[in-house]
Amino acid sequence: MKKADHMIKKEKGLMAFAERLNESLDAIGFTARGEGRQTALGNFMGLTQKAARKWLVGEGYPGEDSRNKLAELCRVRYEWLMTGNGERYPSGMSVRHVPVSATVPDGEKTIRIPLMNVNGAQGAGCYPPEHEIVIQEIMVGEQWLRRNLIFSAPVNLSIITGIGDSMKPAFQDGDLLLVDRGVSEIKVDAVYVIYLHGKIYVKRLQSRPDGALLMISDNKAYEPFIILQHDRVEMEVRGRVLAAWNMNKL
């Protein structure tokens, strides 16, 4: 292959990678193009804005140590992100588009809710990120929020992503989940985000008279799991799920 042809092929590969990366960031609602995406991605990756810019405009590929982190952020397959080959999402998973903001009437006070880089597994559990980072902020009208949901305080609200199908039909794989992190105890039977044995779960929890908890999946294909009283010392309640972003109240 001539040198000129090799350069053209490389440039096309870089541009195709940049397009896949930008489309994937759009799909998860990451900071929009032209609104600080390069800086936000650089901050997330622990690199400079200049380094992130090269990936986003087709001037360079990320280093080996950054590629898996990018694929994890975008929730896409590593091979697809880097080469375009194969399925985009692992195991048939899809990622729903993130709404940038809810409709807010003119003059109404808004609450900015952070969208975190945290996945809550609705099935077998998933490991938390090494560092929790805000990917984007979603603006919601305060009156609308207070009218529709009960929560501890606006500052305690955040959004994570539900992974898996065990909580169907309440919410789906890839749905965004509005979480009240001000809830750290199980006082009522509800859907919670819990940390158990090193993994994060999103499950419906039901207290039993003997002090144990039932970890219940709404999808009846999954059997309930019993958290015995002595195992509760290994469990941490990270928050209560108030709603899925399809706005099914829980």
RAGIHU-V803190 format. One record per residue. N is the residue number from 1. RES is the residue in one small letter. PHI is phi in whole degrees, -180 to 180 (999 if undefined). PSI is psi in whole degrees, -180 to 180 (* if undefined). Layout:
BEGIN
{{N & RES & PHI & PSI} {N & RES & PHI & PSI}}
END
This chain:
BEGIN
{{1 & m & 999 & 131} {2 & k & -64 & 154} {3 & k & -59 & -41} {4 & a & -64 & -42} {5 & d & -65 & -38} {6 & h & -62 & -42} {7 & m & -65 & -41} {8 & i & -63 & -43} {9 & k & -63 & -42} {10 & k & -64 & -42} {11 & e & -64 & -41} {12 & k & -65 & -39} {13 & g & -64 & -42} {14 & l & -64 & -43} {15 & m & -66 & -39} {16 & a & -66 & -40} {17 & f & -63 & -45} {18 & a & -60 & -39} {19 & e & -66 & -43} {20 & r & -63 & -41} {21 & l & -65 & -47} {22 & n & -64 & -41} {23 & e & -63 & -39} {24 & s & -68 & -39} {25 & l & -67 & -37} {26 & d & -60 & -42} {27 & a & -64 & -32} {28 & i & -94 & 2} {29 & g & 77 & 26} {30 & f & -65 & 161} {31 & t & -43 & 130} {32 & a & -68 & 156} {33 & r & -61 & 134} {34 & g & 84 & -2} {35 & e & -124 & 29} {36 & g & 100 & 20} {37 & r & -61 & -43} {38 & q & -61 & -45} {39 & t & -67 & -44} {40 & a & -63 & -42} {41 & l & -69 & -40} {42 & g & -60 & -43} {43 & n & -63 & -43} {44 & f & -62 & -41} {45 & m & -84 & -7} {46 & g & 74 & 29} {47 & l & -126 & -177} {48 & t & -85 & 162} {49 & q & -61 & -35} {50 & k & -64 & -40} {51 & a & -66 & -45} {52 & a & -65 & -36} {53 & r & -59 & -42} {54 & k & -59 & -40} {55 & w & -68 & -39} {56 & l & -79 & -21} {57 & v & -111 & 4} {58 & g & 81 & 35} {59 & e & -108 & -6} {60 & g & -177 & 157} {61 & y & -94 & 152} {62 & p & -69 & 155} {63 & g & -68 & 166} {64 & e & -56 & -37} {65 & d & -73 & -12} {66 & s & -102 & -18} {67 & r & -68 & -45} {68 & n & -64 & -38} {69 & k & -65 & -39} {70 & l & -65 & -45} {71 & a & -63 & -39} {72 & e & -66 & -43} {73 & l & -58 & -47} {74 & c & -82 & -9} {75 & r & 58 & 43} {76 & v & -125 & 166} {77 & r & -71 & 140} {78 & y & -55 & -48} {79 & e & -62 & -42} {80 & w & -64 & -45} {81 & l & -60 & -44} {82 & m & -82 & -31} {83 & t & -124 & -19} {84 & g & 85 & 1} {85 & n & -88 & 147} {86 & g & 78 & -168} {87 & e & -72 & 148} {88 & r & -72 & -46} {89 & y & -106 & 147} {90 & p & -73 & 138} {91 & s & 52 & 38} {92 & g & 77 & 5} {93 & m & -68 & 147} {94 & s & -126 & 156} {95 & v & -117 & 124} {96 & r & -82 & 147} {97 & h & -66 & 138} {98 & v & -87 & 124} {99 & p & -69 & 135} {100 & v & -71 & -36} {101 & s & -159 & 154} {102 & a & -82 & 159} {103 & t & -64 & 125} {104 & v & -123 & 118} {105 & p & -60 & 151} {106 & d & -56 & 133} {107 & g & 87 & -11} {108 & e & -79 & 140} {109 & k & -67 & 139} {110 & t & -111 & 154} {111 & i & -113 & 131} {112 & r & -97 & 114} {113 & i & -105 & 123} {114 & p & -74 & 135} {115 & l & -94 & 118} {116 & m & -97 & 161} {117 & n & -86 & 44} {118 & v & -117 & 131} {119 & n & -106 & 137} {120 & g & -111 & 118} {121 & a & -79 & 129} {122 & q & -91 & 3} {123 & g & -123 & -102} {124 & a & -89 & 7} {125 & g & 89 & 152} {126 & c & -141 & 155} {127 & y & -78 & 142} {128 & p & -71 & 156} {129 & p & -67 & 156} {130 & e & -62 & -38} {131 & h & -135 & 130} {132 & e & -80 & 130} {133 & i & -133 & 143} {134 & v & -79 & 121} {135 & i & -84 & -40} {136 & q & -160 & 164} {137 & e & -116 & 136} {138 & i & -110 & 128} {139 & m & -93 & 130} {140 & v & -132 & 139} {141 & g & -63 & 131} {142 & e & -64 & -42} {143 & q & -63 & -43} {144 & w & -62 & -43} {145 & l & -65 & -46} {146 & r & -70 & -28} {147 & r & -73 & -31} {148 & n & -101 & -24} {149 & l & -137 & 154} {150 & i & -110 & 126} {151 & f & -145 & 163} {152 & s & -70 & -48} {153 & a & -167 & 148} {154 & p & -56 & -35} {155 & v & -67 & -19} {156 & n & -89 & -3} {157 & l & -85 & 139} {158 & s & -152 & 170} {159 & i & -124 & 132} {160 & i & -124 & 176} {161 & t & -110 & 130} {162 & g & -85 & 130} {163 & i & -118 & 129} {164 & g & 109 & 173} {165 & d & -114 & 10} {166 & s & -75 & -11} {167 & m & -106 & 12} {168 & k & -63 & 144} {169 & p & -93 & 3} {170 & a & -57 & -46} {171 & f & -154 & 163} {172 & q & -107 & 167} {173 & d & -59 & 123} {174 & g & 95 & -5} {175 & d & -68 & 148} {176 & l & -86 & 140} {177 & l & -119 & 126} {178 & l & -86 & 121} {179 & v & -119 & 135} {180 & d & -96 & 103} {181 & r & -78 & -3} {182 & g & -76 & -9} {183 & v & -94 & 116} {184 & s & -124 & 5} {185 & e & -132 & 155} {186 & i & -97 & 95} {187 & k & -101 & -24} {188 & v & -136 & 155} {189 & d & -70 & 122} {190 & a & -164 & -175} {191 & v & -94 & 128} {192 & y & -126 & 159} {193 & v & -100 & 120} {194 & i & -126 & 153} {195 & y & -110 & 117} {196 & l & -139 & 122} {197 & h & 52 & 42} {198 & g & 85 & 1} {199 & k & -127 & 159} {200 & i & -104 & 132} {201 & y & -126 & 151} {202 & v & -119 & 110} {203 & k & -146 & 157} {204 & r & -81 & 127} {205 & l & -112 & 136} {206 & q & -129 & 125} {207 & s & -78 & 142} {208 & r & -110 & 155} {209 & p & -60 & -26} {210 & d & -83 & 5} {211 & g & 94 & -9} {212 & a & -81 & 168} {213 & l & -122 & 144} {214 & l & -98 & 124} {215 & m & -97 & 108} {216 & i & -111 & 137} {217 & s & -99 & 136} {218 & d & -68 & -29} {219 & n & -75 & 114} {220 & k & -69 & -6} {221 & a & -71 & -14} {222 & y & -107 & 131} {223 & e & -76 & 147} {224 & p & -62 & 151} {225 & f & -117 & 135} {226 & i & -95 & 124} {227 & i & -99 & 104} {228 & l & -69 & 160} {229 & q & -57 & -40} {230 & h & -72 & -19} {231 & d & -81 & -15} {232 & r & -67 & -19} {233 & v & -69 & -20} {234 & e & -91 & 1} {235 & m & -109 & 140} {236 & e & -130 & 128} {237 & v & -82 & 119} {238 & r & -95 & -10} {239 & g & 156 & 169} {240 & r & -107 & 134} {241 & v & -81 & 120} {242 & l & -91 & -36} {243 & a & -166 & 155} {244 & a & -90 & 155} {245 & w & -73 & 1} {246 & n & -82 & 1} {247 & m & 62 & 36} {248 & n & -79 & 116} {249 & k & -71 & 144} {250 & l & -116 & *}}
END
